[in-house]
Every structure is written in structure tokens, then in C-alpha cells.
């Protein structure tokens, strides 16, 4: 699961899935509302899984 770089909030599986399905460039942390961006590695894993 992703972890917010600002507040170290650990996202749940459901929150992660919903945010990734929205196909936005960044995802907002549900705790501190700062925008988070996925790394190249996680993007590649998502493409393989899809």
C-alpha cells in the first residue's frame, strides 16, 4: 500500500484502488490532502497487472 510522503498515512487497499481507477496524474492523501504522484516503478507494475 502507498504511504503519504508528508504525513506517513498508510492508504487502505480500497482507497488506493478507487484513486487509481480515476486515471488522474496525482492522488490526494485522504489524511492531509496533499497531492501524491506514483513512481515510474509503480506505474510499470500497474501496466503489467492491467
Buried (B, 14 or more C-beta within 10 A) or exposed (E): EBEBEEEEBEBEEEBBEEBBEEEEEEBEBEBEEBEBEBEEEEEEEEEEEE
